[in-house]
Amino acid sequence: MAEKPSVLIIGGLGYIGRFLAQHIHKSDLASDVRIVDKVLPQLAWLPSEFEEACAGAKFVQADASREQSLPRIFDRADGKQFDYVFNCGGETRYSQEDEVYKLRSFDLSLNVGREAAKRGVKCFVELSTGMVYKPDSSPSKEQDKLKPWSKIAVFKLQAEEELAKIEGLNLVIVRLAHVYGPYASQWVATALCMARVYKALESEMKWLWTKDLRQNTVHIDDVSRALWAITGWYTAGKAKWDDGKMGKVPTFNVVDKGVTTQGTMADIIGEVFGISTGFQGSLISTFAKLNLDSVVDDVNDELLGPWADLLAEAGITRPGPLTPFMEKELLKDTDLSMDGSRLEEVVGFTYEKPKISKELVEEVIESYKKMKWWP
């Protein structure tokens, strides 16, 4: 019986890191797991069911963007090296200064990537985003044109390119669609918080642009399973990978099969909240294109006050990571549209949650209620 792999998860208390750690823990997939994060578990809004997988002896507090942290992150008592390193670290907030992304995303990736190469790690997985693609009428495949359209994506793409140059790094790049699921605090969370306010105000929730704007999604459980499947495939010899046709660095889109659009989300949210939903006409959307800053500010002014009132009425004093605050970068008229067939064809992966649904969105809201985040 071959020994199970040992695993290091950088940014292991982040949204994807914690679910990956829990997947490995529940299915008993690894001989040893280390969770590294700059934040302490007590300050990471960690639901109790993750404590066993993410906290205690498995946890090391360290800032992976600093070179002097590397021995603490990588050294093990038995002197052996980790088999798999998952880089789930990096800045996930929008609208930060370039310097923040350079330090917390780009420098961090390069720092841990170089170290992983030096130590002969068998597989190093870099998490990236589908926002690196140049939007096109057909869904982007891994080798399609790149033109990052958020700051996070700009620095993630730079990291992808620089990691690919590191001699001896066993690199895999994973580009993600919008990740949603229980406890999610981004993208889907913003829409749900907004809907909660519109319900309280008894007004219609209207989206900018059109119902056809693609906002592809993937459920967090499938992300965790995909990450694990990819490392197994890589270390077993990269079956069906053709360097000549596919490129030197195995790269995979992870995106469900539901082709989620704004229309999909509007329908689900309308059903879940019992509110009417719709789309602003082309006149308002054209105005918004030219004045995005002021439009976003207006929406946020309209929603943040009522949201605070809802929290106060519900007696929620520690509101958690949820907010209806709309990020300008996410309100762009840009498709997030990805083709995920390579992962299925090459790795043999199957999605357990192939499309976002009313039931899955209700599960997200239930998780918020459990944490007492939801008014």
C-alpha positions, 0 to 999 in steps of 0.5 A: 500500500503506497503511503498517502501524500503529505499536503501543504495548503498555503492560505488554508483558512481562506474560502477554498483552502478550508474546504480543500482541507476539510475534503482531505480530512473527511475522506482521509486522503493524506498522511499529513496536512499543514495549513498555513495562513497569516490569519489566526483561526479564531479571527477567520470566521471559521465555522466549527465544522472546519476546526478539526481540519484546519486548526490545532496542531495542523495550523502554522501562522505565517505570512507566505509573501515573506521569504523569512517565513519559508522554513517555518512553512516548509520544514517538517520534523521528519526532514521530508518534503511535502508531496503536494503544495496548494497555493490558495493564498493571495489577495482576494479583495477587489479594488486594492492598490497595485502594490497590495496585489504585487506583494500579497499575490504575485510575490507570495506565489513566486516565493512559495513556487521557488521554494517548492521547486528547490525542495522537489515538491511533486505537484504545486497547484497555483489557483488562478481565475477565469478573469484572465481571459479575453471575453469572446462569444464562445466560452474560453478554453485554456489556450484562448486569448488572455486579457485580464479584466480585474486587478486580481486577474492582472497579478494572477496572470503575471504569477502564472507566467513567472511560475512557468519559468521556474526550473524544476517546478512541477506546476499545475495552474487552475483557473476558477469561475465564480466559486459559491457554496456554504459560507461564501462571502463573495460574488454570490453573497453580494447578490444575496445581501442585495436581494435581502435589502430589496425584499425589505424595501419591497422594491424590484431588484434590477441588474445592469447590462443584460440577462445574457451576461455570462457569470459562470460558476462552480460549487466549492465542493466540486472545486475541492474535489477537482484540486485533489483529482488534478494532483493525483492525475499529475503525480500518476504521470499526466495521462493524455497530456500533450505538451506539443498541443496543450503547452508545457504547464498543465492548465485547467478551467474549473467551471460547472456545466450550467453556463450561469448568466445574470438571467440565471441568477435573477430567476433563482433570486426572484424565486428564493426571495419572492421579489421581482427582478429585472434588467435596466434598459439599454439607456441606463446601461449605456449611462452606467458604462460611462459613469460606472463610479457614480452608479456604483456609489449610488447603489451602495448608498441606497443599500448599505443603510437599510442593510445596517438597519436589518442587522440591528433589527435582527440583533446581529452585533458581529455581522460576519463577512457579508455585505451588499457592498457592490465592487466596481470591478465586478460590475463590469459589462464583461463575460466570465465565460469558460469551457471546462471540458479539458478537466473532464476529458483529460483528468476524467473528472465529473461534477457532482453539482453541474449547475447552480440551482434554487436549492443550492442557493438556499443552502448558502443562505442556511449556512449564513443563518447558522453563523448568525450572519443573516438578518 
